[in-house]
Amino acid sequence: MNKAELVTSIAEKSGLTKKDAEAALNAFMKSVEEALAKDDKVQLVGFGTFDVRERKERKGRNPRNPEEVIAIPASKAPVFKAGKALKELVNL
């Protein structure tokens, strides 16, 4: 499902117009982005949690020259952990 299909689905299920559904989806995504940028966690009970995890600096290999060892710098990565209800629904 792409964004356009998701907007259509939201509009059908909520009774909103596609324009309003897209605005609501964009507002949701922007709110999650802003929270994660501030290292906050977004928890939606029954659905899941959006969080930021720290990745340590590590050594890796240059794919073009496997002999060369390169340092991969530490970084932050956004992650999503599915909630119990969502996991159960997917595993039916």
C-alpha positions as CSV (number, residue, x, y, z in Angstrom):
1,M,0.0,0.0,0.0
2,N,1.4,3.4,-1.0
3,K,0.5,6.8,0.4
4,A,-2.2,7.5,-2.1
5,E,-3.9,4.1,-1.3
6,L,-3.6,4.8,2.4
7,V,-5.2,8.2,2.0
8,T,-8.1,6.6,0.1
9,S,-8.5,4.0,2.8
10,I,-8.5,6.6,5.6
11,A,-11.1,8.7,3.7
12,E,-13.4,5.7,3.2
13,K,-13.2,4.5,6.8
14,S,-13.5,7.9,8.4
15,G,-15.9,9.7,6.1
16,L,-13.4,12.5,5.4
17,T,-12.7,13.8,2.0
18,K,-9.4,12.6,0.4
19,K,-8.0,16.1,0.8
20,D,-8.8,16.1,4.6
21,A,-7.6,12.5,5.0
22,E,-4.3,13.5,3.3
23,A,-3.9,16.5,5.6
24,A,-4.6,14.3,8.6
25,L,-2.0,11.7,7.5
26,N,0.6,14.5,6.8
27,A,0.0,16.0,10.2
28,F,0.4,12.6,11.8
29,M,3.7,11.9,10.0
30,K,5.0,15.4,10.8
31,S,4.1,15.0,14.4
32,V,6.0,11.7,14.6
33,E,9.0,13.2,12.8
34,E,9.2,16.1,15.2
35,A,8.9,13.9,18.2
36,L,11.6,11.6,17.0
37,A,13.9,14.5,16.1
38,K,13.6,15.6,19.8
39,D,14.4,12.0,20.9
40,D,10.9,11.5,22.2
41,K,9.0,8.2,21.9
42,V,5.6,7.9,20.2
43,Q,3.5,5.1,21.8
44,L,0.2,4.1,20.2
45,V,-1.3,1.4,22.6
46,G,-2.2,-1.7,20.7
47,F,-0.5,-0.5,17.5
48,G,3.2,0.1,18.3
49,T,5.9,2.4,19.3
50,F,8.1,4.8,17.2
51,D,11.5,5.3,18.9
52,V,15.0,6.4,18.1
53,R,17.9,4.0,18.8
54,E,21.6,4.8,19.0
55,R,24.0,2.9,16.7
56,K,27.5,2.5,17.9
57,E,30.5,3.2,15.8
58,R,31.7,0.1,14.1
59,K,34.1,-1.3,11.6
60,G,33.0,-2.4,8.1
61,R,34.4,-3.5,4.7
62,N,34.4,-1.4,1.6
63,P,32.3,-3.3,-0.9
64,R,34.4,-2.1,-3.8
65,N,37.6,-3.1,-2.1
66,P,37.0,-5.9,0.5
67,E,40.5,-5.6,1.8
68,E,39.9,-2.1,3.0
69,V,38.4,-1.7,6.6
70,I,36.4,1.4,7.1
71,A,35.0,3.1,10.2
72,I,31.2,3.5,10.1
73,P,30.4,6.4,12.4
74,A,27.9,6.3,15.2
75,S,24.4,7.4,14.3
76,K,20.7,7.4,15.4
77,A,18.1,5.3,13.6
78,P,14.3,5.6,13.8
79,V,12.6,2.2,14.7
80,F,9.1,0.9,14.9
81,K,8.2,-1.9,17.3
82,A,4.8,-3.4,16.7
83,G,2.4,-3.7,19.7
84,K,0.9,-7.0,20.9
85,A,-2.5,-6.5,19.2
86,L,-0.9,-5.7,15.9
87,K,1.4,-8.7,16.1
88,E,-1.5,-11.0,16.9
89,L,-3.5,-9.6,14.0
90,V,-0.7,-10.2,11.6
91,N,-0.1,-13.7,12.8
92,L,-3.7,-15.0,12.3
